[in-house]
Amino acid sequence: TPRIFSGIQPSGNLTLGNYLGALKRFAQKQDEGIETIYCLVDMHAITVWQDPEALRRQTREAAAAFIASGVDPKRSILFNQSQVGAHAELAWLFNCTARLGWMNRMTQFKDKAGKNAEKASLGLYAYPALMAADILLYHATMVPVGEDQKQHVELTRDIANKFNHDFGVDFFPEPEPLIEGAATRVMSLRDGSKKMSKSDPSDASRINLTDDADTIAKKFRKARTDAEPLPETVEGLSERPEARNLVNIYAALADMTAAQVVAEFAGKGFGDFKPALADLAVEKLAPISTEMKRLMDDVTEIDRILGHGAEQADAIARPIVEKTYDIMGMVRSR
Ligand code: TYM
């Protein structure tokens, strides 16, 4: 049976990249009637330093962002990772399945650890095994993510496969990454070769889900572009990463294809396109930030939702991790 699992790190302001690459699609999958499990991966967030008060606030704010984006806690399971201990348990078992050589190929570790990898936490290195545990703990079959997480989902398939092979079982399914739509990789507004990221030091490089209308308009107005008008076809965007990025953002926000957007704006300059994009973004994002603010007024309600979601998640995860121990030969006698 199809089951979706995906997660977001509560490690700072969520961005338009998180919204288009993940949150918006999470709500769509739920509305298609597939079983959906969504997780605020606080244990992933702490692989780099997090101030405790900030982590608490960001976790609740990310939960508010899910709900404001249309994830309905009555129809999806929504919880924070650390409240379900089975994630850490299965991650340890997978640490013993995954090979060092596999981890050494992970590009996100290289990006995040930077030049001085000796100073990175051991958790940052082991992070992809925890992510595999997140997914396989629910026997999830589909993982909606942005382009940047593809390698980690492929590693998850390798771990599932090796575990099944090592123990001669057919226990873990090999999940598929779902990387769909016009905005699977939203780029920085300041540099068309860098991904839009909550950790970019430049706030002008990204749209935050909490930005107000004026800030959104200003950031799009100042977004880096070339001076050419928009082309007649998408092929005309191939050597124009900044222009392509803005077209993709417009397409994803409007539920159009990039080809349709280009057809509508062919021959127009950015003086016309950027204000149209800003208006569209404000129209789509303002209700989300308003709803997030309202939800954040009463965090007891958010905490109640996360607690209930954790109980539902635990009910699925506990038997699966117990079975995994059993397969591996650990005595279960309580
Ligand atoms: P994270 O927190 O970096 O990002 C959350 C989701 O947002 C997507 N995303 C983007 N999509 C398009 N354009 C962008 N600029 C952009 N930036 C981020 C990400 O691809 C992701 O889907 N390791 C994961 C979290 C995780 C997870 C999991 C995901 C932990 N366990 C299990 C799926 C399944 C991460 O760091 O995502």
Boltz pocket constraint, residues with backbone or C-beta under 6 A from the ligand:
constraints:
  - pocket:
      binder: B
      contacts: [[A, 5], [A, 6], [A, 7], [A, 8], [A, 9], [A, 10], [A, 17], [A, 18], [A, 19], [A, 20], [A, 21], [A, 22], [A, 41], [A, 44], [A, 130], [A, 131], [A, 134], [A, 135], [A, 143], [A, 144], [A, 145], [A, 146], [A, 147], [A, 148], [A, 149], [A, 152], [A, 183], [A, 184], [A, 185], [A, 186], [A, 187], [A, 195], [A, 196], [A, 197]]
      max_distance: 6.0
